[in-house]
């Protein structure tokens, strides 16, 4: 329940290795041509008991995974984003006073309906990333999807704790059909539903198959404006420094080098809410 400050995926190192490999190939470096062949190939070395060659190297050179990238508007487990998207839709159907909420019911798949995701009293900043009750409270209270979501000070707010106690998460049979929608190892359709019950008996309900930030539907796909806004919130940079970084990245192909980007990372200067 109290998760550690580490995770099983080294996403940053994987990106670094991929970029290094691509740059090396461009400069003429060669690799082992039979790395995926025979009984002593890379896959056997990794110890996996199953391997879908098509997922990894199918349509090599013509199929690109960039169009299937999903963006996370909230600092939580991605599998929680479909219910949170349904929550936003349900909340938009009426003018909600969070103090007048009686209960919030989330219907989701079995993967995210266990104790870790139902925890109304997450004690660590990592555990808050996996707590539906905490995420629901953040959305309904309008807390920006940045560091404040996971901060200990936010955890101490009485109304946050009260709202978390009103959230119930249950496994929904329809949501458990997600496995039939897997495309080349990637989860896509993950049905979710949310019901907000107000003290006066009003019920606000919504269902969704996709999450905000998913690229496969126009009403959930993120464009540059969405990503820029997320960067402003998540980076904590002042507006001036954020603008400097944003312009450098949006024009990265015209940059002679990446110094305009790393200079901001090296010396962020004044950050929102203080010095950094």
ABEGO torsion letter per residue (X at the ends): XBBBABBABBAAAAAAAAAAAAAAAAAGBBBBAAAABEAABAAAAAGBABBBAAAAABGBGABBAAAABBBBABBBBAAAAAAAAAAAAAAAABBBBAAABABBBBBBBAAAABAAAABABBABAAAAAABAAAAAAAAAAGBBBBAAAABAAAAABAAAAAAAAABBBBBBAAAAAAAAABBGGBBBBBBBBBBBBBAAGBBBBBBBABBBGBAABAAABBBAAAAAAAAAAAAGBBAAAAAAAAAAAAAAAABABAAAAAAAAABAEBBBGEBX
